[in-house]
């Protein structure tokens, strides 16, 4: 993996980003999309197997959450640092190294004998995988001329949207039919193939080569690690600890805030830093990244609560609940095919607005479900949501990067994916709190109806008591009947909590649409 070393620590920016383009950009798409798919897939494939892994390691559910958290923290630390490591090792070298580390760590995860080993190997896996997504996005953006980037991002979007949806289904099937280690072993052959193809096929523009005089920003790396570690634990454990009513949560949040502020200050005032924050001067990048963070929060929040709703409220199995979400993947693939043909011909703001509108409609439909629904009532809004994701994610990535030069692309994608990761953590944590708090609120509102002055309650207690009296004493039967009605109330309050959450997601997507008017169109589009 030897390559030419640049003499200077920076590359002069050119206005003509088409100067360095491969002859056939689709060749670069083969290894990048393969690597992206296995990396994104691994973020959700372990979710359904978590109880099985916890049982194998004799760990509690709270302890087993570290299997997921450690992966997210490690990848979160590496993602914004990809530009720095690309300069240190050369981007192509660093990309291949990242894939190899991810692949080796996947094999080690499948061989783990206890929880401690699993957490260590997941940290290694996250560290390897952290460089895959932003570099892949940068490569896909740079390999195509600007007028063809819509098609490129349609292909890229298929990987980052479909993989999290396929993950729980594939993970459930592998866990039920084989054993949980195979959800990690399955990465090994594909990871090796992706590394070999990346070394052979990836185009290497001059500005992505290894550079001299690149120093390690140890202070910035330390602040970044502490910030993301504390922030992830805060989001993971906050709801169970009753958030700021717990002293240790307050301290954790404080340390996270101080570390985050110190990180950004160090990146502004020091030289040879991990990231270049000057990209935040770009209006399109800031607006596009903000919209993507909210969309990422909605995506992962819905992925978290919909299977929970189907399993806890509807009695679905893990595999069946994952299968019910497959239409979302079909919708995503349909949308990406549509985008591949029209993304470069239609105003990207219009496509994004249509996608956000469909996401909002899907959220509102899911917000009016009940416990007497059939499977089709889940599949239709899931298909609409998948269609909305594909139509919005693909053009919004293009819009956010439209005015970013190729020289800054790796740095910009690293920062953007870091913020999107934080958005995913916020969405997952926030929706858990919403379900808990909304459930308590509806329970408080309804519990007053369970009294002898309510004829409906009295009638149902009497009917249930009469049926149970055949098997036990009438007094015991009455207590059992009243408890049964209270259980129905709890179930109904939980249902309303889920529905409220879905409606909020729908409204949130509608509220993002006016922000699209703030995008600045580039000169090519204006002509």
C-alpha positions as CSV (number, residue, x, y, z in Angstrom):
1,X,0.0,0.0,0.0
2,X,2.8,2.3,-0.8
3,X,2.0,5.6,-2.4
4,X,3.5,9.0,-3.2
5,X,3.9,11.4,-0.2
6,X,2.8,15.0,-0.7
7,X,5.4,17.5,0.2
8,X,3.1,20.1,1.7
9,X,0.6,19.7,4.4
10,X,-2.2,21.3,2.4
11,X,-3.3,21.1,-1.2
12,X,-4.2,24.2,-3.2
13,X,-8.0,24.3,-3.8
14,X,-9.1,24.5,-7.3
15,X,-12.5,25.7,-8.6
16,X,-12.6,22.9,-11.0
17,X,-13.5,19.8,-8.9
18,X,-13.9,17.8,-12.1
19,X,-10.1,17.9,-12.6
20,X,-9.5,14.7,-10.7
21,X,-12.1,12.2,-11.8
22,X,-11.7,8.4,-12.5
23,X,-12.4,7.2,-16.0
24,X,-15.2,4.9,-14.7
25,X,-16.6,6.1,-11.4
26,X,-18.9,3.1,-11.0
27,X,-15.8,0.9,-10.3
28,X,-15.2,2.8,-7.1
29,X,-18.9,2.3,-6.1
30,X,-18.4,-1.5,-5.9
31,X,-16.1,-1.8,-2.8
32,X,-17.4,1.4,-1.1
33,X,-21.0,0.2,-1.2
34,X,-20.1,-3.3,0.0
35,X,-18.1,-1.8,2.9
36,X,-20.9,0.7,3.8
37,X,-23.6,-2.0,3.8
38,X,-21.8,-4.3,6.2
39,X,-20.9,-1.4,8.5
40,X,-24.3,0.1,8.7
41,X,-25.9,-3.4,8.9
42,X,-23.8,-4.1,12.0
43,X,-25.3,-1.1,13.8
44,X,-28.7,-2.8,14.1
45,X,-28.2,-6.5,13.4
46,X,-27.1,-7.1,17.0
47,X,-30.3,-5.5,18.5
48,X,-32.5,-8.6,18.3
49,X,-29.7,-11.0,19.4
50,X,-29.0,-8.9,22.5
51,X,-31.0,-11.1,24.9
52,X,-29.3,-14.2,23.5
53,X,-25.9,-12.7,24.0
54,X,-26.8,-11.5,27.5
55,X,-27.8,-15.1,28.4
56,X,-24.6,-16.6,27.0
57,X,-22.5,-14.1,29.1
58,X,-24.8,-14.4,32.2
59,X,-25.3,-10.6,32.0
60,X,-28.3,-8.4,32.8
61,X,-30.1,-6.4,30.1
62,X,-28.5,-3.2,31.4
63,X,-25.1,-4.7,31.2
64,X,-25.7,-6.1,27.7
65,X,-26.5,-2.6,26.4
66,X,-22.8,-1.9,26.5
67,X,-22.5,-4.3,23.6
68,X,-24.3,-1.7,21.5
69,X,-23.0,1.4,23.3
70,X,-19.3,0.5,23.0
71,X,-19.6,0.1,19.2
72,X,-21.4,3.5,18.9
73,X,-18.9,5.4,21.1
74,X,-15.8,4.0,19.3
75,X,-17.2,4.7,15.8
76,X,-18.3,8.2,17.0
77,X,-14.7,9.1,18.1
78,X,-13.2,7.9,14.8
79,X,-15.8,9.4,12.4
80,X,-14.8,13.1,12.8
81,X,-11.1,12.2,12.8
82,X,-11.2,10.6,9.3
83,X,-9.7,13.6,7.6
84,X,-6.8,13.7,10.1
85,X,-6.1,10.0,9.7
86,X,-6.5,10.2,5.9
87,X,-3.7,12.8,5.9
88,X,-1.6,10.8,8.3
89,X,-1.8,7.4,6.4
90,X,-3.3,8.4,3.0
91,X,-7.0,8.1,2.6
92,X,-7.0,4.9,0.5
93,X,-4.6,3.2,3.0
94,X,-6.7,4.3,6.0
95,X,-9.8,3.1,4.3
96,X,-8.4,-0.4,3.7
97,X,-7.0,-0.5,7.2
98,X,-10.4,0.4,8.6
99,X,-12.1,-2.3,6.7
100,X,-9.5,-4.9,7.8
101,X,-9.8,-3.8,11.5
102,X,-13.6,-4.0,11.3
103,X,-13.4,-7.5,9.7
104,X,-10.9,-8.9,12.2
105,X,-12.9,-7.4,15.1
106,X,-16.1,-9.0,13.7
107,X,-14.5,-12.4,13.9
108,X,-13.3,-11.8,17.4
109,X,-16.8,-10.7,18.5
110,X,-18.1,-14.0,17.4
111,X,-15.4,-15.8,19.4
112,X,-16.0,-13.7,22.6
113,X,-16.3,-15.8,25.8
114,X,-17.6,-13.2,28.2
115,X,-19.1,-9.7,28.3
116,X,-15.7,-8.0,28.9
117,X,-14.2,-9.5,25.8
118,X,-17.3,-8.7,23.8
119,X,-17.2,-5.0,24.8
120,X,-13.4,-4.8,24.0
121,X,-13.9,-6.4,20.6
122,X,-17.0,-4.2,19.8
123,X,-14.8,-1.1,20.6
124,X,-12.3,-2.4,18.1
125,X,-15.0,-3.1,15.6
126,X,-16.5,0.4,16.0
127,X,-13.0,2.0,15.7
128,X,-12.5,0.2,12.4
129,X,-15.9,0.9,11.1
130,X,-15.9,4.6,12.0
131,X,-13.8,5.5,9.0
132,X,-15.9,3.5,6.5
133,X,-19.0,5.6,6.2
134,X,-17.6,9.2,5.9
135,X,-14.8,8.1,3.5
136,X,-17.2,6.1,1.4
137,X,-19.5,9.1,1.1
138,X,-16.6,11.3,0.2
139,X,-15.4,8.8,-2.4
140,X,-18.8,8.5,-4.0
141,X,-19.2,12.3,-4.1
142,X,-15.7,13.0,-5.5
143,X,-15.8,10.2,-8.1
144,X,-18.7,11.7,-10.0
145,X,-19.0,15.1,-11.7
146,X,-21.4,17.4,-9.9
147,X,-24.1,16.9,-12.5
148,X,-24.1,13.1,-11.8
149,X,-23.9,13.2,-8.0
150,X,-27.6,12.7,-7.6
151,X,-27.3,9.3,-9.2
152,X,-24.3,8.5,-7.1
153,X,-26.0,9.5,-3.8
154,X,-29.1,7.4,-4.8
155,X,-26.9,4.3,-4.8
156,X,-25.1,5.4,-1.6
157,X,-28.5,6.2,0.0
158,X,-29.6,2.6,-0.6
159,X,-26.9,1.3,1.6
160,X,-27.3,3.7,4.5
161,X,-31.1,3.5,4.6
162,X,-31.9,-0.1,3.7
163,X,-29.1,-1.7,5.8
164,X,-30.6,-0.5,9.2
165,X,-34.0,-1.9,8.2
166,X,-32.6,-5.3,7.0
167,X,-30.4,-5.6,10.1
168,X,-33.1,-6.7,12.6
169,X,-34.7,-9.1,10.2
170,X,-31.5,-10.7,9.2
171,X,-30.3,-10.8,12.8
172,X,-33.5,-12.4,14.0
173,X,-33.4,-15.0,11.3
174,X,-29.7,-15.9,11.9
175,X,-30.2,-16.0,15.7
176,X,-33.3,-18.2,15.4
177,X,-31.9,-20.6,12.8
178,X,-28.2,-20.6,13.7
179,X,-26.5,-19.0,16.7
180,X,-25.8,-15.3,17.6
181,X,-22.0,-15.5,16.8
182,X,-22.9,-15.9,13.1
183,X,-24.3,-12.3,13.0
184,X,-20.6,-11.3,13.3
185,X,-19.0,-14.1,11.3
186,X,-21.1,-13.2,8.3
187,X,-19.0,-10.0,8.0
188,X,-15.7,-11.8,7.6
189,X,-15.9,-12.9,3.9
190,X,-17.6,-9.7,2.8
191,X,-15.1,-7.6,4.7
192,X,-12.1,-9.3,3.2
193,X,-13.6,-8.9,-0.3
194,X,-14.3,-5.2,0.3
195,X,-10.7,-4.7,1.5
196,X,-9.2,-6.4,-1.6
197,X,-11.5,-4.6,-4.0
198,X,-10.8,-1.3,-2.3
199,X,-7.1,-1.7,-2.7
200,X,-7.4,-2.7,-6.4
201,X,-10.3,-0.5,-7.6
202,X,-10.4,2.8,-5.7
203,X,-9.3,5.9,-7.5
204,X,-6.7,7.9,-5.5
205,X,-6.7,11.7,-6.3
206,X,-3.6,13.7,-5.4
207,X,-5.2,15.5,-2.5
208,X,-6.0,12.2,-0.8
209,X,-2.4,11.0,-0.6
210,X,-0.4,10.8,2.6
211,X,1.0,14.2,3.7
212,X,4.1,15.2,5.6
213,X,4.2,17.1,8.8
214,X,0.9,15.8,10.1
215,X,1.0,15.8,13.9
216,X,-1.3,13.9,16.2
217,X,-3.8,16.1,17.9
218,X,-3.7,14.3,21.2
219,X,-5.5,17.0,23.2
220,X,-8.4,17.2,20.7
221,X,-8.7,13.4,20.5
222,X,-8.9,13.2,24.3
223,X,-11.6,15.9,24.6
224,X,-13.5,14.2,21.7
225,X,-13.4,10.8,23.4
226,X,-14.5,12.1,26.8
227,X,-17.3,14.2,25.2
228,X,-18.8,11.3,23.2
229,X,-18.3,8.7,25.9
230,X,-20.2,10.7,28.5
231,X,-22.8,11.8,26.0
232,X,-23.6,8.3,24.9
233,X,-23.8,6.9,28.4
234,X,-26.0,9.9,29.3
235,X,-28.4,9.1,26.5
236,X,-28.4,5.3,27.2
237,X,-28.9,5.5,31.0
238,X,-30.7,8.8,31.4
239,X,-34.2,7.5,31.1
240,X,-33.7,4.6,33.5
241,X,-32.0,7.0,36.0
242,X,-34.9,9.5,35.8
243,X,-32.6,12.0,34.0
244,X,-31.5,15.0,36.0
245,X,-33.1,13.7,39.2
246,X,-30.0,11.5,39.4
247,X,-26.9,13.3,40.7
248,X,-24.5,11.1,38.6
249,X,-26.4,11.9,35.4
250,X,-26.0,15.6,36.2
251,X,-22.3,15.2,36.6
252,X,-22.0,13.1,33.5
253,X,-23.9,15.6,31.4
254,X,-21.7,18.4,32.8
255,X,-18.5,16.6,32.0
256,X,-19.9,15.9,28.5
257,X,-20.7,19.6,27.9
258,X,-17.4,20.9,29.2
259,X,-15.5,18.3,27.1
260,X,-17.5,19.2,24.0
261,X,-16.8,22.9,24.4
262,X,-13.1,22.3,25.1
263,X,-13.0,20.1,21.9
264,X,-14.5,22.8,19.7
265,X,-12.3,25.5,21.2
266,X,-9.2,23.4,20.7
267,X,-10.1,22.9,17.1
268,X,-10.5,26.6,16.6
269,X,-7.4,28.0,18.3
270,X,-4.8,25.3,17.7
271,X,-3.0,24.1,14.5
272,X,-2.8,20.6,13.2
273,X,-6.3,19.7,14.6
274,X,-8.4,16.7,14.1
275,X,-11.1,18.6,12.1
276,X,-11.4,21.8,10.2
277,X,-14.5,23.7,11.5
278,X,-14.4,26.2,8.6
279,X,-16.9,24.0,6.7
280,X,-19.5,25.4,9.1
281,X,-19.2,28.7,7.3
282,X,-21.0,27.1,4.4
283,X,-24.7,27.8,4.7
284,X,-25.9,24.8,2.7
285,X,-23.7,22.4,4.8
286,X,-25.1,23.8,8.1
287,X,-28.8,23.7,7.0
288,X,-28.4,20.3,5.3
289,X,-26.6,18.8,8.3
290,X,-29.3,20.1,10.7
291,X,-32.1,18.5,8.6
292,X,-30.2,15.2,8.4
293,X,-29.6,15.1,12.1
294,X,-33.4,15.5,12.7
295,X,-34.2,12.9,10.1
296,X,-31.7,10.5,11.5
297,X,-33.3,10.9,14.9
298,X,-36.7,10.1,13.5
299,X,-35.3,7.1,11.5
300,X,-33.6,5.4,14.5
301,X,-36.4,6.4,16.9
302,X,-39.0,4.7,14.7
303,X,-36.7,1.7,14.2
304,X,-36.5,1.4,18.0
305,X,-40.2,1.7,19.0
306,X,-42.1,0.1,16.1
307,X,-40.7,-3.5,16.8
308,X,-41.3,-2.8,20.5
309,X,-44.9,-1.9,19.7
310,X,-45.5,-4.9,17.6
311,X,-43.9,-7.3,20.1
312,X,-45.2,-5.9,23.4
313,X,-48.7,-4.7,22.2
314,X,-49.5,-7.0,19.3
315,X,-47.7,-10.2,20.4
316,X,-45.5,-10.5,17.3
317,X,-42.3,-12.6,17.4
318,X,-39.0,-10.9,16.9
319,X,-38.7,-12.2,13.4
320,X,-42.3,-11.4,12.5
321,X,-42.0,-7.8,13.8
322,X,-38.8,-7.4,11.7
323,X,-40.6,-8.9,8.7
324,X,-43.4,-6.4,9.1
325,X,-40.9,-3.6,8.6
326,X,-39.6,-5.1,5.3
327,X,-41.9,-2.9,3.2
328,X,-39.9,0.1,4.5
329,X,-36.9,-1.4,2.8
330,X,-38.9,-2.0,-0.4
331,X,-40.0,1.7,-0.2
332,X,-36.4,2.8,0.2
333,X,-35.2,0.8,-2.8
334,X,-38.1,2.1,-4.9
335,X,-37.2,5.7,-3.9
336,X,-33.5,5.2,-4.7
337,X,-34.3,3.8,-8.1
338,X,-36.5,6.9,-8.8
339,X,-33.8,9.2,-7.5
340,X,-31.2,7.5,-9.7
341,X,-33.2,8.6,-12.8
342,X,-34.5,12.0,-11.8
343,X,-32.2,13.3,-9.0
344,X,-30.0,15.2,-11.5
345,X,-33.0,16.5,-13.5
346,X,-35.3,17.8,-10.7
347,X,-34.7,20.5,-8.1
348,X,-33.3,18.6,-5.1
349,X,-35.3,20.8,-2.7
350,X,-38.6,19.6,-4.3
351,X,-37.5,15.9,-4.0
352,X,-36.5,16.5,-0.4
353,X,-39.8,18.2,0.4
354,X,-41.8,15.3,-1.2
355,X,-39.8,12.9,0.9
356,X,-40.3,14.8,4.1
357,X,-44.1,15.1,3.4
358,X,-44.3,11.3,2.9
359,X,-42.4,10.8,6.2
360,X,-44.9,13.0,7.9
361,X,-47.9,11.2,6.4
362,X,-46.5,7.8,7.5
363,X,-46.0,9.1,11.0
364,X,-49.5,10.4,11.2
365,X,-50.9,7.1,9.8
366,X,-48.9,5.1,12.4
367,X,-50.3,7.6,15.0
368,X,-53.9,6.4,14.5
369,X,-53.4,2.6,14.9
370,X,-55.1,0.4,17.4
371,X,-54.9,-3.1,18.7
372,X,-57.4,-4.5,16.2
373,X,-55.3,-3.9,13.2
374,X,-54.0,-6.5,10.6
375,X,-50.5,-6.7,9.3
376,X,-51.4,-4.7,6.2
377,X,-52.1,-1.7,8.4
378,X,-48.4,-1.8,9.5
379,X,-47.0,-2.5,6.0
380,X,-48.6,0.4,4.2
381,X,-47.3,3.2,6.4
382,X,-43.9,1.4,6.5
383,X,-43.7,1.4,2.7
384,X,-44.7,5.1,2.6
385,X,-42.0,5.9,5.3
386,X,-39.4,4.0,3.3
387,X,-40.4,5.9,0.2
388,X,-40.1,9.2,2.1
389,X,-36.7,8.2,3.5
390,X,-35.3,7.4,0.0
391,X,-36.7,10.6,-1.6
392,X,-35.4,12.9,1.2
393,X,-32.1,11.4,2.3
394,X,-30.6,11.1,-1.1
395,X,-31.1,14.7,-2.3
396,X,-30.5,16.3,1.1
397,X,-27.0,14.8,1.2
398,X,-26.3,16.3,-2.2
399,X,-27.7,19.7,-1.2
400,X,-25.6,19.8,2.0
401,X,-22.4,19.0,0.0
402,X,-23.1,21.0,-3.2
403,X,-20.9,23.9,-2.3
404,X,-18.2,22.0,-0.6
405,X,-15.0,21.5,-2.5
406,X,-13.5,18.0,-3.1
407,X,-10.5,19.0,-1.0
408,X,-12.8,19.5,2.0
409,X,-15.1,16.6,1.3
410,X,-13.5,14.0,3.6
411,X,-13.5,16.5,6.5
412,X,-17.1,17.6,5.8
413,X,-18.5,14.1,5.6
414,X,-16.7,13.2,8.9
415,X,-18.2,16.1,10.8
416,X,-21.6,15.5,9.2
417,X,-21.7,11.8,10.1
418,X,-20.6,12.6,13.7
419,X,-23.6,14.9,14.1
420,X,-25.9,12.3,12.5
421,X,-24.6,9.7,15.0
422,X,-25.4,12.1,17.8
423,X,-28.9,12.6,16.2
424,X,-29.4,8.8,16.2
425,X,-28.5,8.6,20.0
426,X,-30.8,11.6,20.8
427,X,-33.7,10.1,18.8
428,X,-33.4,6.6,20.4
429,X,-33.1,8.0,23.9
430,X,-35.8,10.7,23.5
431,X,-38.3,8.2,22.2
432,X,-37.7,5.9,25.2
433,X,-38.5,8.8,27.5
434,X,-41.5,9.8,25.5
435,X,-43.0,6.3,25.7
436,X,-42.4,6.3,29.5
437,X,-43.7,9.8,30.2
438,X,-46.7,9.7,27.8
439,X,-47.7,6.3,29.2
440,X,-47.6,7.7,32.8
441,X,-49.6,10.8,31.6
442,X,-52.4,8.7,30.0
443,X,-52.5,6.3,32.9
444,X,-53.0,9.3,35.3
445,X,-55.8,10.7,33.0
446,X,-57.6,7.3,32.8
447,X,-57.2,5.8,36.2
448,X,-60.0,7.9,37.7
449,X,-62.5,6.1,35.5
450,X,-61.8,2.8,37.3
451,X,-64.4,3.3,40.1
452,X,-67.9,2.1,41.0
453,X,-69.5,5.3,39.5
454,X,-68.5,4.2,36.0
455,X,-71.2,1.8,34.7
456,X,-69.0,0.4,32.0
457,X,-66.2,-0.5,34.5
458,X,-68.8,-2.0,36.9
459,X,-70.3,-4.1,34.1
460,X,-67.0,-5.5,32.9
461,X,-65.9,-6.3,36.5
462,X,-69.1,-8.1,37.1
463,X,-68.9,-10.1,33.9
464,X,-65.3,-11.1,34.5
465,X,-66.0,-11.9,38.2
466,X,-68.9,-14.2,37.1
467,X,-66.6,-16.1,34.7
468,X,-63.8,-16.4,37.2
469,X,-66.1,-17.5,40.1
470,X,-66.3,-20.9,38.6
471,X,-62.7,-21.5,39.5
472,X,-62.1,-19.6,42.7
473,X,-63.9,-17.8,45.6
474,X,-66.0,-14.8,44.5
475,X,-64.0,-12.3,46.5
476,X,-60.7,-13.5,44.9
477,X,-62.5,-13.5,41.5
478,X,-63.6,-9.8,42.0
479,X,-60.0,-8.8,42.8
480,X,-58.8,-10.6,39.8
481,X,-61.4,-8.9,37.6
482,X,-60.5,-5.5,38.9
483,X,-56.8,-6.2,38.3
484,X,-57.6,-7.4,34.8
485,X,-59.3,-4.1,34.0
486,X,-56.3,-2.2,35.4
487,X,-54.0,-4.3,33.1
488,X,-56.2,-3.2,30.2
489,X,-55.8,0.4,31.3
490,X,-52.0,0.1,31.3
491,X,-52.1,-1.5,27.9
492,X,-54.3,1.3,26.5
493,X,-52.1,4.0,28.1
494,X,-49.0,2.4,26.5
495,X,-50.8,2.3,23.1
496,X,-51.6,6.0,23.4
497,X,-48.0,6.7,24.3
498,X,-46.8,4.9,21.1
499,X,-49.4,6.7,19.0
500,X,-48.4,10.2,20.4
501,X,-44.8,9.5,19.6
502,X,-45.5,8.6,16.0
503,X,-47.7,11.7,15.5
504,X,-44.9,13.9,16.9
505,X,-42.4,12.3,14.4
506,X,-44.9,13.1,11.6
507,X,-45.3,16.7,12.6
508,X,-41.6,17.1,13.0
509,X,-41.0,16.0,9.4
510,X,-43.6,18.5,8.2
511,X,-41.9,21.3,10.2
512,X,-38.5,20.6,8.3
513,X,-40.0,21.4,4.9
514,X,-39.9,25.2,5.2
515,X,-36.1,25.0,6.0
516,X,-35.5,23.9,2.4
517,X,-36.2,27.4,1.2
518,X,-33.0,28.6,3.0
519,X,-30.7,26.6,0.7
520,X,-28.6,28.6,-1.7
521,X,-28.7,27.3,-5.2
522,X,-25.3,27.0,-7.0
523,X,-24.5,28.8,-10.2
524,X,-24.9,25.7,-12.3
525,X,-28.5,25.2,-11.1
526,X,-29.4,28.8,-11.6
527,X,-28.4,28.6,-15.2
